[in-house]
């Protein structure tokens, strides 16, 4: 019976923690005050700069990730239409050059929960809608990423929007075959009003 009582007396002291039964002679350590999470900025109007009609000049590397340095040039237009008050938009690219015509469309959709944009691209040559590029804008620069397949191997793809003014901006596309350690630019689009 003595043994059983000792266990019962010790259990409450263990549950309360060390020093629970002793007088508190030292100041209690306190936790730092809670820090509120910084809310993510509302990026639903990040593409507002692009609405309208643009003159487009496009440079495209013919055989990306092969060591090729052959580029071709295209010129034409890009028309961007606002949807859902700016939380989505539709861009129509139509350019021609020495290698023919490129007709493409981009559908951009904003996710208010993640504060990120999803950009999907389709080329009239095959009509397929590619996997979304995911990202957003920060300090006047847009960065979007995804993973795709090129010539049977998985690669990373990056879009960069830069040089954004009321009358001009640029988009660069680059591929990485080494997990994002190095990037090879293969598409440069310059837009002016």
C-alpha positions as CSV (number, residue, x, y, z in Angstrom):
1,X,0.0,0.0,0.0
2,X,2.9,2.4,0.8
3,X,4.4,1.9,-2.6
4,X,1.1,2.6,-4.3
5,X,0.6,5.9,-2.4
6,X,4.0,7.1,-3.4
7,X,3.3,6.6,-7.0
8,X,0.0,8.5,-6.7
9,X,1.7,11.5,-5.0
10,X,4.5,11.6,-7.7
11,X,2.1,11.5,-10.6
12,X,0.5,14.9,-10.0
13,X,3.9,16.5,-9.5
14,X,5.1,15.2,-12.8
15,X,2.0,16.3,-14.6
16,X,2.3,19.8,-13.2
17,X,6.0,20.0,-14.2
18,X,9.2,20.6,-12.3
19,X,9.1,23.1,-9.6
20,X,5.3,23.0,-9.5
21,X,5.2,22.2,-5.8
22,X,8.1,24.5,-4.9
23,X,7.8,28.2,-4.1
24,X,8.5,30.4,-7.1
25,X,11.6,32.4,-6.2
26,X,12.9,33.2,-9.7
27,X,11.0,35.3,-12.2
28,X,9.0,33.3,-14.7
29,X,10.3,33.0,-18.2
30,X,7.8,34.3,-20.7
31,X,7.4,33.6,-24.4
32,X,8.0,36.3,-26.9
33,X,4.9,38.2,-28.0
34,X,3.1,36.6,-31.0
35,X,4.1,38.2,-34.3
36,X,1.3,38.6,-36.8
37,X,1.9,37.1,-40.2
38,X,2.5,39.8,-42.8
39,X,-0.4,39.6,-45.2
40,X,0.4,38.8,-48.8
41,X,-0.2,41.7,-51.1
42,X,-3.3,41.5,-53.4
43,X,-1.8,40.8,-56.8
44,X,-5.1,40.6,-58.6
45,X,-4.3,43.7,-60.7
46,X,-0.6,42.8,-61.5
47,X,-1.4,42.5,-65.2
48,X,-3.3,45.7,-65.5
49,X,-0.3,47.3,-67.2
50,X,-0.8,45.0,-70.2
51,X,-4.4,45.6,-71.2
52,X,-4.8,46.8,-74.7
53,X,-3.0,46.4,-78.0
54,X,0.8,46.1,-78.4
55,X,3.4,45.9,-81.1
56,X,5.4,42.7,-80.6
57,X,9.0,41.9,-81.6
58,X,9.9,38.3,-80.8
59,X,13.3,36.5,-80.9
60,X,13.2,32.7,-80.6
61,X,16.1,30.2,-80.3
62,X,15.4,27.5,-82.9
63,X,16.7,24.5,-81.0
64,X,16.8,25.1,-77.3
65,X,19.1,23.1,-75.0
66,X,21.1,21.7,-77.9
67,X,23.9,24.2,-77.9
68,X,22.3,26.0,-80.9
69,X,22.9,29.8,-81.2
70,X,20.5,30.2,-84.1
71,X,17.8,32.8,-83.4
72,X,14.8,33.8,-85.6
73,X,12.9,37.1,-85.5
74,X,9.1,37.7,-85.7
75,X,6.9,40.9,-85.6
76,X,3.2,41.4,-85.1
77,X,0.7,42.2,-82.4
78,X,-0.3,41.2,-78.9
79,X,-3.8,42.0,-77.7
80,X,-4.6,41.6,-74.0
81,X,-8.3,41.6,-72.8
82,X,-9.3,42.1,-69.2
83,X,-11.7,39.5,-67.7
84,X,-13.3,39.5,-64.2
85,X,-12.4,43.0,-63.4
86,X,-8.7,42.3,-63.9
87,X,-8.4,39.0,-61.9
88,X,-8.1,37.2,-65.2
89,X,-7.0,38.1,-68.8
90,X,-6.7,36.7,-72.2
91,X,-3.7,37.6,-74.5
92,X,-3.6,36.9,-78.2
93,X,-0.2,36.9,-79.9
94,X,0.1,36.9,-83.7
95,X,3.6,37.4,-85.1
96,X,5.3,36.4,-88.4
97,X,8.9,36.0,-89.5
98,X,11.3,34.0,-91.5
99,X,10.2,30.8,-89.9
100,X,6.5,31.4,-90.5
101,X,3.8,32.5,-88.2
102,X,3.2,32.1,-84.5
103,X,-0.3,32.4,-83.2
104,X,-0.7,31.8,-79.5
105,X,-2.9,32.7,-76.6
106,X,-2.4,33.0,-72.9
107,X,-5.0,32.6,-70.3
108,X,-4.0,34.1,-67.0
109,X,-6.0,33.4,-63.8
110,X,-5.4,34.9,-60.3
111,X,-5.9,32.7,-57.2
112,X,-6.9,35.0,-54.3
113,X,-6.1,32.2,-51.8
114,X,-2.5,31.8,-52.8
115,X,-2.0,35.3,-54.2
116,X,-0.4,33.7,-57.3
117,X,-1.2,33.8,-61.0
118,X,-1.6,30.7,-63.3
119,X,-0.6,31.3,-66.9
120,X,-1.6,28.8,-69.5
121,X,-0.3,29.0,-73.1
122,X,-1.6,27.5,-76.3
123,X,-0.1,27.6,-79.8
124,X,-2.4,27.4,-82.8
125,X,0.0,24.9,-84.4
126,X,-1.2,22.2,-82.0
127,X,-4.1,23.7,-80.1
128,X,-3.1,22.1,-76.8
129,X,-3.2,24.0,-73.6
130,X,0.1,23.6,-71.7
131,X,0.6,23.2,-68.0
132,X,0.3,26.4,-66.0
133,X,3.2,28.7,-65.2
134,X,2.8,29.7,-61.6
135,X,4.1,32.8,-59.9
136,X,3.6,36.5,-59.4
137,X,5.0,40.0,-59.4
138,X,7.4,41.6,-56.9
139,X,9.2,44.9,-57.2
140,X,8.1,45.5,-60.8
141,X,9.2,42.0,-62.0
142,X,7.1,39.0,-62.7
143,X,8.5,35.4,-62.2
144,X,6.6,32.3,-63.2
145,X,7.7,28.6,-63.3
146,X,6.6,25.2,-64.3
147,X,8.0,21.8,-65.3
148,X,7.5,20.5,-68.8
149,X,9.0,17.9,-71.2
150,X,11.3,18.7,-74.1
151,X,12.6,16.1,-76.4
152,X,11.7,13.3,-73.9
153,X,13.3,14.8,-70.8
154,X,11.9,16.8,-67.9
155,X,12.9,20.5,-67.8
156,X,12.1,23.6,-65.8
157,X,10.6,26.6,-67.6
158,X,10.8,30.2,-66.4
159,X,9.0,33.3,-67.6
160,X,10.3,36.7,-66.6
161,X,8.3,40.0,-67.1
162,X,10.6,43.0,-66.8
163,X,11.1,46.6,-67.9
164,X,7.5,47.4,-67.3
165,X,6.4,50.9,-68.2
166,X,3.2,52.5,-69.5
167,X,4.5,52.0,-73.1
168,X,6.8,48.9,-73.0
169,X,7.7,45.7,-71.3
170,X,9.6,42.5,-72.0
171,X,9.0,38.7,-71.5
172,X,11.9,36.2,-71.5
173,X,11.4,32.5,-71.4
174,X,14.3,30.2,-70.3
175,X,14.7,26.4,-69.9
176,X,16.8,24.5,-67.4
177,X,17.8,20.9,-67.8
178,X,19.7,20.8,-64.5
179,X,17.1,21.5,-61.9
180,X,17.3,25.3,-62.1
181,X,21.1,25.6,-61.6
182,X,21.5,27.1,-65.0
183,X,19.1,28.7,-67.4
184,X,19.2,29.1,-71.2
185,X,17.0,31.9,-72.6
186,X,15.2,30.8,-75.7
187,X,12.4,33.4,-76.2
188,X,12.6,37.2,-75.9
189,X,9.4,39.3,-76.6
190,X,9.6,43.1,-76.5
191,X,6.3,44.9,-76.5
192,X,5.7,48.6,-77.2
193,X,2.6,50.8,-77.7
